[in-house]
Amino acid sequence: MLYPERVPTAEELERVLVLHGVTSLWLTAALFNALIDERPACLSGVEECLTGGEALSVAHVRRAHAALANIQLVNGYGPTENTTFTCCHRIPRELAAKASSIPIGKPIANTQVYVVDARLRPVPLGVPGELVTGGEGLARGYHARPELNAERFVRNPFGAGLLYRTGDRVRWL
């Protein structure tokens, strides 16, 4: 179900979620944060909430867990060029006391991710590098943008097809 209004209020969103019995929900990180700040109870009937689009706020995740006893939060990471979701991480209810970020998780089915250096060579565990993605959901490129395609969509040195250079800095934990 798609939300029927242009800009949802927390109260109206809660009404629609209850009316339609929504138990699984996708929200942008910005909307998730706003709802947790304004009215976390609006998500009380939701069993699973996927959120992403930008780095998640650890503070908002903690507040959501404190206010919503039965919700499973999932961090959904991925660029539009790889069909929006590339990786997912089921966020545990107990975050480490020193947690400063939420992991992006592991690749979804039929998706590959690599952490590489500037020459597209894998970096060791724990070493920061660029995240490159590939798989069945990868776009074929940008329409009428050959220079950008050459920069972002590169030959896959690990197998067939292309990889997308996200420009995102990550590290394997």
C-alpha positions as a printed Julia matrix, in Angstrom:
173×3 Matrix{Float64}:
  0.0     0.0     0.0
  1.24    3.5    -0.78
  0.46    6.36    1.54
 -2.4     8.45    0.06
 -1.34   11.94    1.2
  1.53   14.15    0.07
  2.98   15.03    3.51
  1.9    12.66    6.27
  1.42   13.79    9.82
  2.17   11.25   12.53
 -1.51   11.08   13.49
 -2.71   10.56    9.91
 -0.02    7.98    9.23
 -1.03    6.08   12.37
 -4.69    6.15   11.25
 -3.8     4.72    7.83
 -1.49    2.06    9.32
 -4.23    0.9    11.69
 -6.98    1.09    9.04
 -5.04   -1.15    6.67
 -3.44   -3.4     9.31
  0.07   -2.56    8.16
  2.67   -4.7     9.91
  5.68   -4.11    7.63
  6.72   -0.62    6.6
  9.46    1.19    4.64
 10.33    4.74    5.74
 13.1     7.09    4.77
 15.51    7.74    7.62
 14.37   11.38    7.79
 10.7    10.43    8.16
 11.56    7.67   10.66
 13.5    10.21   12.76
 10.65   12.74   12.61
  8.08   10.13   13.7
 10.27    8.95   16.58
 10.76   12.57   17.67
  7.08   13.5    17.35
  5.0    10.41   18.08
  6.71    6.99   18.22
  3.42    5.35   19.22
  2.18    5.85   15.65
  4.32    2.81   14.78
  3.03    0.64   17.64
  1.22   -1.8    15.32
  4.19   -2.2    12.99
  6.15   -5.42   13.45
  8.95   -4.65   10.99
 10.17   -1.22    9.91
 12.77   -0.92    7.19
 14.44    2.45    7.07
 17.29    4.0     5.15
 18.14    6.45    2.44
 20.85    8.02    4.57
 22.85    7.01    7.63
 20.57    6.06   10.51
 20.69    7.96   13.78
 21.77    5.71   16.65
 19.87    7.96   19.06
 16.62    7.55   17.11
 17.07    3.78   16.88
 17.57    3.65   20.67
 14.44    5.78   21.25
 12.41    3.62   18.86
 13.45    0.45   20.68
 12.61    2.01   24.04
  9.15    3.13   22.89
  8.18    0.18   20.65
  8.58   -3.16   22.38
  7.58   -5.38   19.44
  9.21   -3.74   16.44
 12.07   -5.15   14.38
 14.1    -2.35   12.79
 16.04   -3.03    9.6
 18.63   -0.72    8.09
 18.19   -0.83    4.31
 21.2     0.48    2.38
 21.55    0.91   -1.32
 21.95    3.38   -4.12
 19.15    3.84   -6.63
 21.53    2.46   -9.28
 21.31   -0.94   -7.57
 17.52   -1.03   -7.15
 17.46    0.87   -3.86
 18.19   -2.03   -1.49
 21.62   -3.6    -1.77
 22.29   -4.57    1.85
 20.13   -5.02    4.93
 20.91   -5.23    8.62
 18.43   -6.41   11.23
 19.18   -4.04   14.09
 19.44   -5.81   17.46
 17.45   -4.37   20.33
 20.6    -4.12   22.43
 23.09   -1.83   20.74
 26.6    -1.58   22.11
 26.91    1.28   24.58
 29.6     2.89   22.4
 27.74    2.39   19.1
 28.22    5.45   16.9
 26.71    4.07   13.7
 24.35    1.36   12.45
 25.89   -1.24   10.11
 24.52   -1.5     6.57
 24.56   -5.29    6.81
 25.01   -7.99    4.24
 24.03   -8.03    0.57
 20.54   -9.19   -0.34
 20.0   -12.18   -2.65
 21.48  -11.92   -6.16
 23.58   -8.91   -5.15
 27.33   -8.6    -4.71
 29.26   -6.02   -2.71
 32.98   -5.46   -2.45
 35.13   -3.06   -0.45
 37.96   -1.93   -2.7
 40.82    0.52   -3.06
 41.12    3.07   -5.89
 42.3     0.32   -8.29
 39.31   -1.93   -7.49
 41.43   -4.31   -5.41
 39.84   -5.78   -2.26
 40.98   -4.18    0.99
 41.63   -6.27    4.11
 39.04   -6.75    6.84
 38.61   -3.56    8.88
 40.37   -1.32    6.33
 38.22    1.47    4.87
 37.58    1.45    1.15
 34.96    2.26   -1.46
 31.83    0.13   -1.64
 31.13   -1.22   -5.11
 27.92   -3.11   -5.87
 26.64   -5.43   -8.55
 24.16   -8.14   -9.3
 20.81   -8.65  -10.95
 19.39   -5.34   -9.71
 22.18   -3.19  -11.13
 21.11   -0.52  -13.62
 22.56   -0.61  -17.13
 23.84    2.93  -16.75
 22.67    6.49  -17.04
 20.67    7.6   -20.07
 22.8     9.65  -22.49
 25.64   10.09  -19.94
 28.58    8.08  -21.37
 31.21    9.98  -19.35
 29.38    9.29  -16.07
 28.75    5.67  -17.06
 32.48    5.17  -17.67
 33.26    6.63  -14.25
 30.6     4.84  -12.18
 29.77    1.58  -14.02
 32.99   -0.4   -14.31
 33.95   -3.88  -15.49
 33.66   -6.41  -12.66
 37.18   -7.69  -11.88
 35.65  -10.47   -9.72
 33.26  -11.96  -12.29
 30.88  -11.21  -15.12
 29.06   -7.95  -15.67
 29.53   -4.51  -14.24
 29.93   -3.02  -10.79
 28.68    0.35   -9.6
 31.16    2.59   -7.78
 29.01    4.08   -5.01
 31.61    6.53   -3.7
 30.58    5.45   -0.19
 33.4     4.72    2.26
 32.87    1.55    4.3
 34.79   -1.23    5.98
 34.06   -4.89    6.64
 33.6    -5.58   10.34
